[in-house]
Amino acid sequence: MKYEDKKIVGIVASNVDPVAALNVIGHLAISIGKYSDKEIMGQKIITDKSGIDHLGISQFPFIVTKVKASKLKNAINLAKQNHNLLVADYPKDMLDTRTDEELVNSISSKEEDNLEYLGAIIYGNTEDVNNITGKYQLWKID
């Protein structure tokens, strides 16, 4: 597998402040890492010359973009229709609740149309990911 074969794109809604954006991407990255295929990771442990071990990272590119909330919701819907892509989404409920039980109750009590998304991460073949996220601008603090 080559570096360019797969891609990971984080998407943050443009109305999310930088502190919350870091929280969103952090939680989503854990989810993608947990539920992705085994080939997402590079070498598990990298030992430096001093003998100190460092955890490896994804072997594929990971970029973070930003879009308007309406485009984010559309990207999530398109990505979920492609069964070759792994999608982790972050409804606003995840910031508004404290415990997993509260989160489950909040999300399960709403129709999908009523969820407000703050971010998502899409992982899969580069071409499939680019078809959805290819025109999004890189995320930066304005």
FIVEX-984131 format. One record per residue: y, x, z of N, C-alpha, C in turn; residue number from 0. Coordinates in steps of 0.001 Angstrom, whole numbers, plus 500000, padded with zeros to 6 digits. Each point is the difference from the previous one (the first is absolute). Layout:
<nodes>
NODE   n.c2   n.c1   n.c3  ca.c2  ca.c1  ca.c3   c.c2   c.c1   c.c3   i
NODE      Y      X      Z      Y      X      Z      Y      X      Z NUM
...
</nodes>
This chain:
<nodes>
NODE   n.c2   n.c1   n.c3  ca.c2  ca.c1  ca.c3   c.c2   c.c1   c.c3   i
NODE 498822 500849 500000 501178 499151 500000 501238 500892 500000   0
NODE 500962 499660 499155 501232 500767 499896 501119 499338 500803   1
NODE 500959 500802 500385 501175 499572 500757 500696 498807 499349   2
NODE 500058 499975 498682 500740 498974 499269 499210 498709 499799   3
NODE 498713 499979 500334 499161 498832 499719 500356 498777 500838   4
NODE 500426 500233 501224 500326 498895 500896 501379 500230 500598   5
NODE 500542 498921 500559 501363 500063 500517 500140 499032 501159   6
NODE 500878 500342 500916 500326 499151 501140 501510 499764 499950   7
NODE 500391 498739 499976 501428 499681 499984 500323 499080 501166   8
NODE 500910 500455 500832 500553 499157 501056 501225 499302 499443   9
NODE 500147 498744 500349 501155 499220 499550 500656 499391 501242  10
NODE 501293 500216 500121 500750 499442 501123 501059 499066 499436  11
NODE 500174 498852 500620 501060 499079 499592 501350 500671 500238  12
NODE 500907 499856 499063 501283 500706 500070 500870 499565 501174  13
NODE 499707 498862 500602 500793 499531 501133 499459 500487 501349  14
NODE 498987 500848 500000 499404 500510 501242 500729 501277 500400  15
NODE 500429 500072 501263 500716 501197 500453 499042 501187 500114  16
NODE 500523 501231 499939 499144 501196 499975 499025 500123 501168  17
NODE 500410 499628 501202 499092 500103 501155 498812 499064 499808  18
NODE 500264 498768 499621 498916 499044 499762 499148 500437 498816  19
NODE 500622 500569 498968 499260 500454 498813 498960 501051 500372  20
NODE 500366 500914 500881 499036 501018 500440 498836 499348 500735  21
NODE 500281 499012 500818 498959 499263 500715 499084 499289 499013  22
NODE 500592 499333 499021 499233 499264 498986 499063 500954 499267  23
NODE 500531 501090 499466 499175 500942 499228 498935 500654 500871  24
NODE 500338 500318 501237 499013 500603 500904 498798 499104 500237  25
NODE 500257 498748 500322 498901 499053 500241 499183 499764 498733  26
NODE 500680 499857 498876 499285 499759 498744 499152 501210 499594  27
NODE 500512 501204 500234 499245 501207 499642 498699 500089 500797  28
NODE 500052 499619 501273 498774 499988 500807 499003 499008 499406  29
NODE 500492 498829 499620 499123 498967 499438 499369 500465 498688  30
NODE 500790 500540 499106 499471 500489 498711 498979 501108 500240  31
NODE 500321 500913 500908 499065 501081 500302 498676 499495 500540  32
NODE 500052 499020 500853 498785 499440 500605 499128 499284 498978  33
NODE 500609 499219 499123 499227 499133 499117 499824 500539 498585  34
NODE 500526 501176 499723 499861 500575 498659 498620 500625 499824  35
NODE 499724 500379 498767 498744 500689 499744 500063 501415 500568  36
NODE 498850 500629 500119 499920 501325 500618 500722 501072 499203  37
NODE 500185 499777 498705 500602 501049 499177 501514 500098 500149  38
NODE 500623 499121 500764 501452 500074 500163 500419 501283 500724  39
NODE 499163 500462 500898 500365 501170 500791 499637 501301 499290  40
NODE 500851 500983 500215 499690 501352 499563 499036 500609 501004  41
NODE 500078 501294 500168 499126 500673 500959 500274 499447 501396  42
NODE 498933 499698 500747 500129 499358 501307 500773 500864 500995  43
NODE 499602 501235 500133 500646 500937 500919 500410 501238 499202  44
NODE 501231 500435 500205 500492 501223 499369 500312 500976 501137  45
NODE 499336 501136 499994 500188 500997 501050 500955 501078 499514  46
NODE 501049 500235 500796 500957 501040 499595 499461 501382 500357  47
NODE 500737 501011 499620 499566 501387 500195 499845 500341 501480  48
NODE 500702 499283 500880 499904 500229 501442 498799 499300 500627  49
NODE 499265 499212 499193 498845 499283 500512 500324 498617 500546  50
NODE 501215 499545 499786 500419 498679 500474 499667 498968 498928  51
NODE 499376 498893 500428 499628 498930 499073 501148 499010 499809  52
NODE 500128 499517 498767 500984 498985 499636 499273 498911 499233  53
NODE 500280 498734 500312 499389 498910 499252 500495 500020 498569  54
NODE 499104 499753 499063 500369 499919 498595 500761 498710 499719  55
NODE 500536 499911 498805 500765 498820 499596 499409 499436 498710  56
NODE 500583 498931 499524 499560 499391 498745 500038 501032 498881  57
NODE 499012 499932 499137 500005 500919 498859 500770 499440 498809  58
NODE 500530 498798 500144 500725 499351 498909 501469 499852 500364  59
NODE 500869 499893 499005 501423 499849 500281 500290 498723 500775  60
NODE 500948 500099 500906 500441 498861 500799 501529 499990 499929  61
NODE 500553 498983 499367 501451 499882 499917 500424 498698 500674  62
NODE 501236 499952 500435 500541 498798 500627 501181 499526 499167  63
NODE 499994 498720 499680 501028 499393 499168 500663 498863 500757  64
NODE 501061 499457 499403 500608 498814 500597 500369 499018 498898  65
NODE 499897 498721 500349 500328 498922 499068 500555 498818 500788  66
NODE 500594 499072 499279 500437 498754 500631 498770 499263 500514  67
NODE 500197 499212 501047 498889 499289 500638 499220 499132 499017  68
NODE 500685 499376 499045 499300 499142 499035 499075 500816 499095  69
NODE 500425 501195 499621 499144 500870 499181 498833 500541 500812  70
NODE 500233 500248 501278 498924 500461 500875 498904 498951 500069  71
NODE 500373 498760 500230 499005 498920 500091 499230 499877 498684  72
NODE 500695 500126 498879 499348 499942 498688 499032 501170 499823  73
NODE 500406 501197 500414 499121 501172 499900 498732 499808 500817  74
NODE 500144 499462 501201 498837 499747 500860 499057 499014 499313  75
NODE 500552 498929 499471 499168 498995 499324 499285 500580 498791  76
NODE 500718 500769 499179 499374 500625 498821 498905 500977 500413  77
NODE 500280 500814 501005 499019 501001 500441 498745 499336 500559  78
NODE 500164 498907 500715 498841 499308 500574 499150 499323 498930  79
NODE 500584 499729 498845 499237 499421 498892 499125 501046 499307  80
NODE 500336 501285 500170 499233 501087 499398 499002 500507 501040  81
NODE 498738 499681 499824 498974 500348 500997 499688 501487 500050  82
NODE 500595 500784 499104 499836 501453 500047 501027 500655 500917  83
NODE 500944 499229 500498 501047 500537 500861 499761 499592 501448  84
NODE 500356 500899 500902 499983 499707 501427 501444 499752 500409  85
NODE 500251 498881 500656 501359 499606 500355 500088 499738 501494  86
NODE 500931 500664 500648 500329 499694 501391 501415 499444 499988  87
NODE 500187 498811 500563 501339 499422 500026 500489 499866 501436  88
NODE 501301 499909 500151 500625 499979 501321 500947 498813 500105  89
NODE 499477 498855 500446 500884 498859 500248 500927 500285 501186  90
NODE 501159 499389 499997 500987 500176 501071 499403 499660 501368  91
NODE 499001 499131 500012 499336 499635 501257 499523 501243 500759  92
NODE 499698 501069 499282 499505 501211 500643 501070 500665 500863  93
NODE 501270 499786 499661 501090 500503 500850 500354 499018 501104  94
NODE 499755 498733 499755 500421 498950 500923 498999 499719 501111  95
NODE 498820 500611 499938 498979 499767 501022 499709 501311 500728  96
NODE 499387 499886 501174 499706 501204 500791 498522 500364 499983  97
NODE 499132 499008 500091 498575 500279 500113 499281 499564 498722  98
NODE 498801 500508 499834 499207 499602 498847 499702 498509 500030  99
NODE 499756 499474 501179 499724 498564 500126 501204 499171 499546 100
NODE 501211 500392 500419 501209 499296 499565 500163 500093 498481 101
NODE 499711 501175 499446 500122 500196 498552 499026 499102 499241 102
NODE 498760 499986 500430 498989 499162 499352 500408 498538 500063 103
NODE 500462 499544 501160 500429 498601 500146 501195 499684 499109 104
NODE 500939 500918 499928 501202 499770 499198 499682 499898 498515 105
NODE 499240 500967 499490 499693 500001 498563 499055 498857 499637 106
NODE 499010 499756 500826 499019 498964 499652 500582 498583 500087 107
NODE 501165 499861 500606 500623 498675 500097 500956 499714 498838 108
NODE 500146 500952 499064 500953 499854 498899 499294 500003 498651 109
NODE 500564 499265 499069 499575 500086 498604 500549 501321 499435 110
NODE 499314 500568 499025 500433 501274 499413 501418 499901 499448 111
NODE 500357 498878 499424 501356 499825 499452 501084 500141 501062 112
NODE 499640 499812 501260 500972 500076 501084 500051 501361 500680 113
NODE 499205 500954 499517 500049 501347 500560 501123 500789 499334 114
NODE 500744 500728 500815 501036 500900 499494 499440 501425 500098 115
NODE 499893 500680 498876 499429 501340 499986 501086 501059 500132 116
NODE 499729 501009 500820 500912 501125 500160 499521 501223 499238 117
NODE 498702 500053 499694 499472 501152 499296 498561 499805 499593 118
NODE 499532 500961 499227 498605 500010 499556 499650 501413 499558 119
NODE 498722 500284 499985 499493 501226 499359 498897 499569 499049 120
NODE 500062 500553 498798 498995 499721 498971 499331 501320 499646 121
NODE 498662 499978 499977 499218 501197 499681 498991 499663 498915 122
NODE 499890 500894 499023 498994 499811 498965 500249 500907 498821 123
NODE 499371 499664 498878 500176 500801 498788 501478 500043 499640 124
NODE 500465 501179 499629 501412 500217 499723 500552 498989 498999 125
NODE 499282 499736 498930 500495 499076 498984 500201 498597 500571 126
NODE 499043 499524 500795 500111 498666 500598 501187 499927 500970 127
NODE 500168 501034 500813 501105 500024 500964 501335 500079 499263 128
NODE 500067 500866 498980 501242 500142 499235 500389 498719 499278 129
NODE 499018 499227 499541 500301 498742 499322 500780 499046 500903 130
NODE 499812 500123 501294 500698 499123 500953 501259 500665 500550 131
NODE 499935 501276 500331 501084 500654 500745 500777 501043 499196 132
NODE 499639 500190 498748 500549 501112 499212 501501 500031 499839 133
NODE 500666 498867 500105 501453 499967 499790 500785 499924 501303 134
NODE 499321 500059 501136 500687 499921 501283 500701 501319 500301 135
NODE 501139 499925 500681 500717 501224 500351 499417 500615 501268 136
NODE 500074 501318 500084 499538 500687 501202 500828 499554 501190 137
NODE 499329 499873 501149 500688 499602 501218 500782 501170 500525 138
NODE 501238 499742 500410 500831 501018 500645 500952 499283 500921 139
NODE 500521 500733 500948 500987 499430 500892 501338 500044 499276 140
NODE 500590 498835 499839 501267 499913 499256 501175 500471 500826 141
</nodes>
